């Protein structure tokens, strides 16, 4: 069974929406390597509806000349968790998985070497609550935003996690990797 790994850009106070606030910190080579390690270990992308609708127009026209991650995002099969979308035609290699169903996601993980998630806060919270997320990679930026959607909020039940690894980047961003506390 393939592992399910999510990566998120978050502020010190846990805000993860609209990560344009990360721009002043730059994107170090090592950050690219870390995300590359996650994508290279994955043969599928799992996204929630909102993230899919943001990523599709942003990534579908990009080439490797625009961004080295473009081939992964465009060529890899994408599965969208949504009970409201009727089509995933906006982005090649995309299909709707249906509403959140832990069994369907477990079946997907069993078929794939690895499943990659970016953004998709509602989906990540559900996977954490159901014990289906193998790795949560938080790239924590040294800023307090004070407002905005938080990744880990009151909708998430008590969920013990174990710190698997940590790394500090030259730009002050921390990479914290958590997994289920078993």
N, C-alpha and C positions, 0 to 999 in steps of 0.2 A: 504494500500500500504506500502510495506517495504521501509525502508530508504536505501539509497546508501551511504556508507561511505568508504572513501579511507584513507589509512595511508601511509606516505612517510617519509623516512629518508632523511633529507636535511642538507647541510652545511649552514653557515650564509649567503653565497653568492648564495644560492639556488640550488647548484649542488645536484643531486639525483642519478646519474648513478653509477653503480658498488659500492655499499656501503661498500666495504672492508675498506674504510677509517674510518669507525665507530668503528672498532675493538679496537683501543687503549682506548676507553671510556668504554668498557665493556657493559654489558646488565644487568641493575639492576632488582631486583625482581619487583619493581613497574612498570618498563617498560613492563615486561612480563604480569603483571596484566592488564595494559592498553590495550595491544594488545589482550589479552585474552577476555576482555570485548567486544572488537569489533568483534572478531571471534564468541564468544558465542551468540551474537545478530544477527548472520548472518546464513542464510540457503543456500546461494549460493556465489560463488566466480566469479567475473568478471575480466577478464584479457585481455590486449592487446596481440598481437602476440609475440612481442619481450619478454615481461615478461613471457608469457606462455613457450616460448622456453627456457628461462633460468631456470624457476621454475621446469618444468617437470623432467629434469634429476636430479635436486638438491633435490626435495622432494619425487619423486615417490618411491625411495628405502628406505626412512627414516621410522623408527618406533618410537613409543612413548618413547622407551629407548634412542633413539638418540636425540629426541627433543619432548617436550610435545605438540608442535603444529602439529606434523605429522598427527595424526588422522583427525584433521580438514582439513588440506590441501589435504590429500589423499582421504578421504571419502566424502567430501562435493562436490556436483555437481559444475563443473567448466564450465563457458561459455567464449569462446574466441572470441573477436572481431577481425576479420581478413577477408580481401577480397582476400588474397593470399594463406592461408593454405587450404589444401584439406583434412587433417586428423588431429584429435586430439587424436589419439590412443596411443601416447607416455605417457599418464598419465591417470590413471583410472578415470572414472566419468567425462570425459571432452567431450565437444562438441563445434563445431564451430557455433557461432551465425550469422556469416556473417560480411560484412563490417559495419562500424559504421552507426547505424540507431537509432535515438532517440526514435522512436516509439517502436521498438523491445526491447530496454533497459527499457523503461517505462512499457511494458508488463511484462518483466522479474521481475521488481521490484514489480509489482502488484501481482505476483504469490508467491513471497517470503516474509518471515518475515523481512529479511535484506539481503543486497548485500554488500559483502566486496571486496575491491580492494586494491592491493598493487602494487607499481611500476606503470607501464602502463601510463607513462607520457602523451603520445598523447591522450589516452582515457580520462584521468583525465582532461586535458585541454578542450577537446570537451564537456565533461559533465558539466564542470564549465561554459563554454560559452553558453550552452543550458539550464542552470539552473536546471540540473538534479542531481547534486551532493548535497546531504543533509548535509554531514559533511566531512570536509577535516582536517585530523589529521596530523599535521606536527611535527615530532620529529626533532628539530633543534639542531644540534651539534655545539659546540663552536669552529669552525674552518672555515677559509676562504681557499678554495681550489684554487681559481684563474682561473680554467678552468674546463670544463666538461659540460655535458648537464644539463641545468637548468629546473626545473619543470615548473616554471612560467616564460615564456619567451615572446618574442615579438609576438609569434603566438596567444597568448591569448588576446582577446579584453578587453577593459575596463570592469572589473567585480567586482563590489562592494561586499565585504564580511563583515560579522559581526563576531566578536570574541565571541565564545560561552563559552569557558573555557580556562584556562591556568594552567600549573603546572611545577615546576622545579624539576628535579630529582637530586639525590645526585652526579651524575657524571657530572653535568653541562649542561645536555641536557634539553631543554625546550619542553614541549608538548603543542602545541597551536592547539586549535580546532576552525575551522571557518565554518560558514554556509552562505547561501545566505542572503544578506541584503534585507530584505523584507519591 
